[in-house]
Amino acid sequence: MNAWETKVIDTFKQIQSRLEATPHLLRLGRLFSETVLVEVDGREFYLSFESGHIVSVAEGPSRKTPWRFALRTDAEALDKFWQARPEPGFHDIFGLVKIGRGRIDGDILSLVKNLRFFKDVLGLVRAKEEVAA
């Protein structure tokens, strides 16, 4: 595993711990129990959710791991997505698709039914900006 893959896994682990400390998101995702594929530059990462909790983060590829839907993007786009104030197009997963830097595959209905939860979970690592006094 290279340094970039380690960073992505660590970021997903951060998301996992921040999700546990965010009761409103856990309540929002309480009916979401699926595995989601996040593919970055061809590298696969599987986020397994159980009742809104991330129970595992696994690196692929794996033909044995079934997933409900997939978000496919590139490393630069994902880094921009995780910035505190992403530039237009990088602020949202559908923004990534619109500007040609992302693709969504699989069960779109499952994504749409849990859209707010999934988008908020992926954005949990965005740094909070300091407010000037």
Backbone torsions as a table, in degrees:
resi	resn	phi	psi	omega
1	MET	NA	129.9	-179.7
2	ASN	-86.6	177.6	-175.2
3	ALA	-62.7	-38.1	-178.4
4	TRP	-67.3	-42.2	178.6
5	GLU	-62.7	-39.3	177.1
6	THR	-62.2	-40.7	178.9
7	LYS	-62.9	-42.2	-179.8
8	VAL	-65.3	-45.2	177.9
9	ILE	-60.8	-43.5	178.7
10	ASP	-62.9	-38.5	178.2
11	THR	-64.8	-42.4	177.2
12	PHE	-65.7	-33.6	176.1
13	LYS	-67.3	-37.6	175.1
14	GLN	-61.9	-44.7	177.9
15	ILE	-58.8	-42.7	-179.9
16	GLN	-59.8	-46.2	-178.8
17	SER	-71.9	-36.9	177.7
18	ARG	-68.2	-33.6	177.2
19	LEU	-62.2	-40.7	179.3
20	GLU	-63.6	-23.7	180.0
21	ALA	-98.4	13.9	-177.7
22	THR	-124.8	84.7	-174.0
23	PRO	-57.9	-37.1	-177.8
24	HIS	-66.1	-32.8	176.8
25	LEU	-73.1	-37.9	177.0
26	LEU	-62.2	-38.2	177.6
27	ARG	-67.7	-41.3	179.9
28	LEU	-64.2	-35.8	-176.8
29	GLY	-99.3	13.4	-173.7
30	ARG	-59.7	-21.0	178.5
31	LEU	-100.6	4.7	-176.8
32	PHE	-97.3	110.2	177.7
33	SER	-133.9	86.9	-175.9
34	GLU	-146.6	166.4	170.3
35	THR	-107.7	132.1	-177.7
36	VAL	-116.4	135.6	176.3
37	LEU	-96.0	126.2	171.0
38	VAL	-115.2	113.3	-178.5
39	GLU	-107.3	125.1	-178.7
40	VAL	-125.2	117.2	-177.3
41	ASP	50.7	40.2	177.7
42	GLY	83.3	-6.0	177.8
43	ARG	-92.9	134.8	-174.2
44	GLU	-101.8	137.3	175.1
45	PHE	-132.1	130.7	-177.7
46	TYR	-109.0	121.5	175.1
47	LEU	-103.5	117.5	179.8
48	SER	-102.9	120.5	-179.9
49	PHE	-104.8	141.7	174.0
50	GLU	-135.1	111.6	-178.5
51	SER	51.8	41.3	176.5
52	GLY	88.0	-7.8	178.4
53	HIS	-98.6	140.9	173.2
54	ILE	-82.7	113.0	-177.3
55	VAL	-94.6	-19.9	174.9
56	SER	-159.4	150.5	173.7
57	VAL	-125.8	116.1	-176.1
58	ALA	-125.8	145.1	177.3
59	GLU	-93.4	141.7	179.0
60	GLY	-102.9	-162.8	7.4
61	PRO	-81.5	153.6	177.8
62	SER	-149.2	121.9	175.7
63	ARG	-82.6	-9.0	-178.2
64	LYS	-93.7	-8.3	-178.5
65	THR	-97.5	107.1	177.9
66	PRO	-76.1	141.7	178.1
67	TRP	-130.5	153.6	-176.6
68	ARG	-86.6	-46.9	175.6
69	PHE	-146.5	163.2	-175.7
70	ALA	-131.3	142.4	170.2
71	LEU	-112.4	119.4	-178.4
72	ARG	-116.3	128.2	-177.9
73	THR	-153.1	-173.7	177.0
74	ASP	-112.3	163.8	-173.8
75	ALA	-61.1	-42.8	-178.8
76	GLU	-63.6	-42.6	179.4
77	ALA	-64.4	-40.3	179.4
78	LEU	-66.7	-39.7	175.6
79	ASP	-60.6	-42.8	178.3
80	LYS	-66.8	-37.2	177.5
81	PHE	-60.5	-37.4	-176.8
82	TRP	-85.5	2.9	175.9
83	GLN	-70.0	158.1	-179.1
84	ALA	-58.8	-43.4	178.6
85	ARG	-129.8	85.1	-177.5
86	PRO	-64.1	146.9	176.8
87	GLU	-70.9	161.8	-178.9
88	PRO	-52.9	137.1	-178.2
89	GLY	95.6	-27.9	-179.9
90	PHE	-102.8	3.9	-176.1
91	HIS	-82.6	-12.2	-170.3
92	ASP	-152.0	151.3	-179.6
93	ILE	-65.2	-34.1	176.9
94	PHE	-75.0	-25.7	172.7
95	GLY	-63.8	-41.1	176.8
96	LEU	-59.9	-40.9	178.7
97	VAL	-65.5	-44.6	-176.2
98	LYS	-61.7	-38.1	-178.9
99	ILE	-89.4	6.5	175.8
100	GLY	80.6	17.6	-179.5
101	ARG	-107.4	6.4	179.2
102	GLY	-153.2	164.3	177.7
103	ARG	-146.3	142.1	177.9
104	ILE	-117.3	128.2	-178.8
105	ASP	-126.1	164.1	174.0
106	GLY	95.4	-147.5	-175.5
107	ASP	-79.5	89.0	-177.7
108	ILE	-63.2	-34.5	179.0
109	LEU	-60.1	-41.4	177.8
110	SER	-62.6	-40.6	176.8
111	LEU	-63.8	-48.9	-176.6
112	VAL	-63.1	-38.4	179.4
113	LYS	-65.2	-24.6	-178.0
114	ASN	-122.0	26.3	-171.5
115	LEU	-60.3	-50.5	-177.6
116	ARG	-60.9	-44.1	179.3
117	PHE	-59.9	-51.3	-176.0
118	PHE	-63.6	-44.5	179.8
119	LYS	-64.4	-41.3	179.2
120	ASP	-67.7	-36.2	177.8
121	VAL	-64.3	-47.2	179.6
122	LEU	-63.3	-28.6	-179.5
123	GLY	-87.0	1.4	-177.4
124	LEU	-60.9	-25.0	-177.4
125	VAL	-90.4	0.4	176.3
126	ARG	-64.9	130.0	-178.4
127	ALA	-66.9	141.9	174.9
128	LYS	-79.5	135.3	-179.8
129	GLU	-85.0	146.5	177.0
130	GLU	-73.7	136.1	178.8
131	VAL	-94.7	122.9	-180.0
132	ALA	-70.5	137.0	-178.5
133	ALA	-85.5	NA	NA
